[in-house]
Amino acid sequence: MAHHARSTESNFAARKRPTMEVLRRVGVFLKPYPWLAIGTVLAAVLSLLASFAFPKLTQFAIDEVITKSRGDLLAPAMIGLIAAFFLRDAFS
């Protein structure tokens, strides 16, 4: 029985491709579903915006609610944080 040395080169090695080539190739698959593609990108952007709300709402809760002892603002701040959490997950 003969043993053959395996090649360390793979036939499936990735090569660098220009961004426009990648977009063109992906575009071929998305062409039949333009509204789905637009909706997916829109949902991703909305999810990202909801994620950006966390640090701002946390800053508000610390600076305005806790530091200044404004208990009346605690409920709106927490509702905002919970809403941002659910919106982020809903759009993801």
Buried (B, 14 or more C-beta within 10 A) or exposed (E): EEEEEEEEEEEEEEEEEEEEEEEEEEEEEEEEEEEEBEEEEEEEEBBEEBBEBBEEBBEBBEEBBBEEEEEEBEEEBEEBBEEBBEBBEEBE
